[in-house]
Amino acid sequence: MSTSARTVEVAVALPWGRAGEPDARAVGQELRLLWIIEEVRQHRLGVGKASELAALPRAAFMRTLGEHGVPVIDYRADDLERELGTFGSG
């Protein structure tokens, strides 16, 4: 991530019923990744920028998206039909 990127810190109270204290750093990293994945799901971030923010190589991030059920290529059916139709018109 570039050093000029703006950041915001968010405090989140999480219930914890298991023995021992959670590793706050690890939980924070996981929450950050999940937030980035949701931004891609909601079409607010592209895969390239999201992989950069997640500090993962693009292929690894794409695999992570798949693990979370987020399609890497997300065309609406009518857009895909329109695009595929251009192949038959040439």
Secondary structure as UniProt FT lines:
FT   TURN            3..4
FT   HELIX           24..41
FT   TURN            42..43
FT   HELIX           47..53
FT   TURN            54..55
FT   HELIX           58..67
FT   TURN            68..69
FT   HELIX           77..88
//
